[in-house]
Amino acid sequence: MRFTLKDYQSDAVGDTLRELASARDFYRSASKRVSSVALTATTGAGKTVMAAAVIEALFWGNDEFNVVPDPGAVVLWFSDDPALNQQTRHRLEQASDRLRNRLVTVEHPFRYSKLQAGRVYFLNTSKLSKNSLLVRGHDDANTLSGMESHPDTVPFTFWDTLRSTIEDDDLTLYMVLDEAHRGMGKRPSDTPTIVKRLINGHSGVPPVPIVWGVSATVQRFEEAMSAAEVQSNRVHLGTVQVDPVRIQESGLLKDDIVLDFPAETGDFNTVLLRRGVRKVKSLSDAWANYAKEQGDEAIKPLMVLQVPNKPSPAEVASAIDVIRDEWPELESDAIAHVFGDHSAQMFGPHSVPYVSPERVQDASYIRVLLAKDAISTGWDCPRAEVMVSFRPAKDETHITQLLGRMIRTPLARRIEGDDLLNSVECILPRFNKATASLVLEKIMGSDLMDSDEGTGQRILIDPQIMTPNAAIPDEVWELFAALPAETLPRKHANPIKRLTSLAHALAADRLVPDAGKLAHERLHGVLNGLAAQYPKDLEKAEEDVRTVAGGTVRGQARHGLRRDESWTEVADDRAIQDAYRSGARTITPDIARTYVEHLADDAEDEDAYRDANVRVAALAMLPQTRPALDTAADAISQEWLSKHRVAIKDLSESRQSLYAEITAMSTDPQLISMALPKNRQEETKRGVGDSEQMLERRPLHLLADEEGMFPVGKLNPDELAVLDAEAEHGNLLGWYRNPTGGRDSMSIAYQDRHGDWRTLRPDFLFFVDSEEGVRANIVDPHGHWLPDSIWKLHGMARYAEVYGDKFHRIESISRVDGQLRVLDFTSSDVRSKVLEESDADFAYRRWAVAY
C-alpha cells in the first residue's frame, strides 16, 4: 500500500478480511455454501483504499492482520458504470504498487476461458447486456456481423468463462459489487436484473461464491441478500460498518460546509460569482501562507462552476469573462471542463479544454472547473474548496451530490485550529433564503452528515471569521497549550507496530537517530529473558519444531482388531522454515529477522541460523511471548513519547499530526497536548421571517471578531445561563466554546453502553485568575435525560481521577426539576459514587449540588 491507513480504515480492513475468510471457509466446506459480506462507510471515507488493502491481503497475505495468501483468489469488480470502473482502477493503481499490473478491464474479445488467480477484473452492467458481444456465442457474433468468419470472435461467452472459473476447485471468485445498493430493485416485469443473475446464478451458471458489497448505503443490498438466501441458498455473514464519528475524527473530511446565497430576490449570478472567485483567491493566499510556515508545497485550491445540463454558451462565456476580470493573473490554461462530450468547448471567444475527472486533482494548474451535475459517482477532488452553482433551485440533489465529491481534506488530515482551511464553500446565486433550505435538508439527510451520530460536521450560512482575541492574556494561551486531552482508543491495536512507526518517525526527525535499532535490541532482550525464564517450556517447544509427529492406524479384518501407533520424524529445512514463518507472524517478521541475526551473530555455519530459526519458532509457541513483547513495546513508546514531547511540539504541524496518530494507536486513552486555535467560522445572524437578526455576543472568548466579541445565539438556554454565571464570578480571564473536532478541542475518552470508545468534548473551558495563578475549569452543561449521559459522566469521572490536579474545577451540569445542579468531579467521593450509578438522573439527584 502506498497510503498509510487511518485507524478506522485499518479496523475495517481487518474486520472485512475476517468476514471474507469465513465466507471462503463456507464455500470450501462440503456444502459449498455461497455467501455475502458488506462494507459500508460514508462518502469520502476512502472505501477504495480499504478495498485495495483487502485485495492485497487476499493475494499476498498480511502479517498485521494475520492473513495468509489465498492462492486461488480471483476478484471481479462489478459496477453499473464503466466510467466509475475506470476511476476505481485508477485509484487502485494509486493506492497499491503491487496491484498495478494485476488490473484487467474486461473487453471484447475476451480470450480467456477462465479467470486467472491474482487478478482484478473490471466489468460493468452493459458488458453483460443481451446485445454485448461478450455474452454472444461464436455463431451469434458471426450472424450479428453478417460474416461467415469474424476474427474477433471466441468460441465461448463471458458467462462460460464465469462458469469455468466458479467450477474450478482451485479458484475462489470474490465479486466486489461497487455502489452495492444499485441494481437491486425489481424490473417492471419482475425479471431479475443482470446484477441479480450474477449473484444468484442463471442458465447453468452457478451463483458467484462470495459477494462483497461496498457502498455508503447498503440496506437495499442486504435486503437483496436476504432474498438470495431463498433463491440460491446464499447466507449474508455480516456488514462491516465504519463509524462516521471515527471518520470525522480522522481529519480526512472537511469539518464545515458553508452555504452562501442572496438575502433578496433578483439576478445575482455575477455578484456571487465574483464572491466565489475572491473566496478561492483568499484560500490560495491562506494555503500559500500555511505552506510557507510549514515548509510544505502549497495546495492550489480549485473553484467548481456548476452549470445546468444544457448551459447557454453566452451565459458561460459571460461567467468566464467575470472570472478573468476578477482574477486577471489566472493562467490561460487554468479553466477546463468535465462535460460528457470529451472535447474542447467554445463559449464565445473562450476555448475551454476537456479534462478527465480523475486527472483534476493532480492537474494543479487547473483553478476553475466547469461541471454539470455530480460529475461522476466515483470522482473526488480534495483541492476543490469552492463551488458556485448556476443550477436552479429544483436541482438541490445535484448540488448535494457534487458537494459530496468535494468534502475530503486536501492533505488527508485536519489543519489544526483553522476552520477556514477545513471547510468547503457552496455559493448559490439562484437560491434564496427559502429555497436554500432544500439544500440544507438534502445535506442533512444524505450520507455526508450523520447528525444523529454527532460527527461534528457543521453547515454554516454566511459565517464570519473569528481570530485570536487581543484581550486574552498570554498566560491563558500558554496554559491552553499545556492542557491534557485524550486520544480516541483503537478497537484493534498492535503495540509493536506502534513502536515501529514511532521509531521510524523519531529517526526521520533526528530525535533518536538509531531508534529502530534501539527498539529491536530492547525487544531482543525481552525474548532472551523469556528463554531464561521458561527453559523447560522452550526446550519442549524447540523439540516440537525439530520433529514432525504423526500416527498410524492398523486394523485386522479377520479378528476386527484396531491398533493405533504414533511416530516422529526429524523435520527437514522446509518444515523448520514453515514453523519459522508462522512464528514470525506472531512476533512480527522484522523482530524475527533481527533476532535471528542477533542469535547467529558472528556465526560461520548454516547450523547457527537453523538453530536461530528454531528458537524463534519455539518462542512464538510460548503463550507468554506476545503479551510480554506488547507490554515492552508499549513501555518503550510511552518512554520515548514522554521524553521527546517538547521537541515534537516544535516540529511542523504535519509531523505533529503523525505523532498524534502514533500516540492514538492504543486500546487505551493516551495523553496528547491541545493545538492552539488559529481561527473559527461562526454564524453571526439568524433569519427571522424575511429579515435577519444579529445573534447575541459575549466578550473574552479566545477567538473573537474585530470588536472582541463572540456570537452566542446558538447556545441553548442552559449553556447561556452557565456562561453568564461564570462571567459573574469576577475572576474570568477568558473562555472557550469547545469545538466538536480537532486537536484544538478538549477531548475526553469514554466508553458507551456497548463498551465502544467515544469522545466527549465538554462545552466550555473557563480560564480564571486564582490564588495559584491562571487555572483552567472544565464546565459541561449536558442534559441528564440524554441516552449517553451516564456514560459521559463515567468518562468525566475517570478523566478527573487521572488529570484532576491540572484543573481548578471539573464539573458537569444539568437542569433537574427546574434547577441547575452540578457534579463536582474534583471530589473523589463524587467520582466514586457516579461510577457506581447506571442512570444519570439518579446520579444528579443523589450526588449533585445546586449550581
VENNOR-V113855 format. One line per field, one symbol per residue. phi: phi as a letter, one per 40 degrees, with the letter a starting at -180 (. if undefined). A space follows every 10 residues. Layout:
# VENNOR-V113855
phi = ???
This chain:
# VENNOR-V113855
phi = .cbcccdccc cccccccccc cccccdcccc cfccaababb acdgcgcccc cccccdcccb gacdcfbccb cbcbbbcbac bcccccccdc cccccbcccd cbbbccbccb cbcacccgbb bbbbdccbcc ccccbccdcc cccccgbcab cccbcacccc ccdccccccc bbcbbcccfc ccgccbcdcg cccddccccc gafgccccdb bbcbacbbdc ccccccccdc cbfcbccibc bccccccccc gcbccbbbbb accbcicbdc dccccccccc cccccccccc ccccgbcccb cbbbbcbccb ccdccccccc dcccccbccc ccbcbabbcc ccacbbbfcc cbccbcdccc dcccccbbbc abccgadcca adccbbbbbc ccdccccccc ccdccbcccd bfacccgbcc cbbbbbbbcc bbdccccccd ccccccccbb cccgcgcbbb bfcbcbbdcc cccdcccccd ccccbbcccc cbbbdccccc cccdcccccf cbdbdccccc cccccccccc cccbcccccc ccccccbbca abbbbbccbg cbbcbbabbc cccccccccc ccccccbgdc cccccccccc dgcbbccccc cccccccccc ccccccdccc cccccccccc cccbdccccc cccccccccc ccdccacbcb cbcccccbaa cbcbabcbgc bbbccdbbcg ccbacccgbb cbccccdccc ccdccccccg bccabacccc agccbcbbca bcccgccbbc bdcbbbbbcb ccgcbbbcbb cadccccccc cccccccccc ccbdccbcab bbbacbfgbc bbbccccccc dccccccbac dcdcccbcbc c
